[in-house]
Amino acid sequence: TFDSTLDVLAYNDTFTIANDTTIYDNSFTHFLGQINNDPFFGKTDAKLFLELKPASPRYTFSDVSDSLHLDSVVLILHYVQTYGDTIPEQTVNVYEIPQNSDFGDTTYTIRKSNYAKGALLGSRTFSPIILNDSVKAYKDTTVNQLRIRLNDAFGQRLLSYDTSGANGAHASDSAFRSHFKGFALESVSGKAIMGFDLLGANTKLAIYYKDDNGDSPVEKWDTTVAYFTFQPNGLSNSANYVERDYTGTPVAAAAGSAEAD
């Protein structure tokens, strides 16, 4: 019996918007971050778009909305890996996707799926090296999390939604999307691209709140948490946009091109 290994060399040209046929779906690792000084490959900018929602329609919190008091609302992503330098700080901004956006495909190409961003909901500056550290939070002590606290007004808005009337966002899946379309995340600094698992146990929106138990004293208010998650099988939308700029790099020279794409 003989065994042999053959090395295969392939050249597929630089990865441009024009020749982008790579279909991505929500089960793949999604990337977020910036690399702005790679001497061989130039600049990379990865943006993440996703929809987190209740597990089923006609969702309700623990009590009627006027008895609920927000503690905080936190966007959490399940961290998988990092490409690049994990030490320099990254600043990640979280925006709401505006309602007039065409965001909604469950499959997409990674060079064409760049959606508009609306109001800024939150921001965090951190070094990617911390992402596999242990995190201790209310009912959620684990590792491999990126946690970004969002503004209280957004959290209070989610608490105010109910299953009927003007705030009836929880009446159905389509009703929820008509009130909230999803999140757009982008990094505005850094030297690394971080990978996240949208279907991972740590990807969720955590809404921490108290129930006043019919206006009983504050010290008797019950604290709890509700999670909105990424729903599989096309029930939640996602997209991952990756922009590469090879200008002035050996890659551009080898390809006979000096353009960003």
C-alpha positions, 0 to 999 in steps of 0.5 A, a space after each residue: 500500500 502506497 500513500 502520496 500527498 499532492 499540493 494543489 495551488 489555486 488562484 481565484 483573483 482578489 475578492 471583489 464585489 463584482 465577483 462575489 458569489 459566496 453565499 453565507 447563511 446564519 449557521 456560519 461564523 459571522 465576523 465583526 471588526 477592523 484591520 487597518 494596517 495589514 502590510 500584505 492584505 491592506 484594510 478589512 472592515 467587517 460589519 454584522 447585522 442580526 435580528 434577535 426576537 422572542 422565541 414565540 409570538 404573543 410573548 409576554 413579560 412577567 406582568 403588565 407593562 406598567 408594573 415593570 421597571 428596567 434595570 438594563 438591556 445588554 446585547 450579548 454575542 457568542 464569541 468564537 475566534 479572533 484574526 489579528 492582534 487581540 491586544 489593541 482596543 476596538 470600539 464597537 457601536 450598535 445601531 438600530 436598523 431603520 424600518 425602511 431598510 430592505 434588511 430581511 434576506 436569510 441568505 446573502 453574499 458577504 460583499 453586497 449585504 451592507 445595510 443602513 444604520 439608524 439610531 445609536 443604541 450603545 457602544 463598547 471599547 475593549 481588547 478582543 483578548 478579554 472575550 474568552 474570560 469568565 463573565 459573571 452576570 445575573 443568571 449568566 455566568 459563563 465564558 466567550 461573550 461580548 457584552 454591550 450595554 444598550 441605552 435604557 430608552 431602548 430597553 424601556 421601549 421593549 418592556 412597553 410592547 404588549 400583545 395588542 393595541 398600538 404597542 402590540 409588537 408581541 402579537 406576532 412575528 411580523 408585528 415585532 418586525 414592524 416595531 424593531 427590525 434588528 441590530 447593525 454592528 460596526 467597529 470604528 477602530 482596531 486591528 482584529 476581526 472577531 468571529 461570533 456564532 449567532 446560533 450559539 447559546 451566548 448570542 441573545 438580548 438580555 433584558 433585566 427588569 423588576 416587577 413591582 408586585 403591585 407597587 409594594 415597597 422597592 425592596 420587595 420588587 422581584 428581579 428577573 431577566 428575559 432573553 430574545 434570541 436568534 431564531 434558526 431556520 430563517 426565522 431571524 435575519 442576519 447578514 455579514 458585510 466584509 469590505 477589503 481594501 488592497 490598495 498599495 499591497 503585494 496582493 494588489 500588485 500580484 493581481 494587477 489591481 490597485 483598487 479597493 473592493 
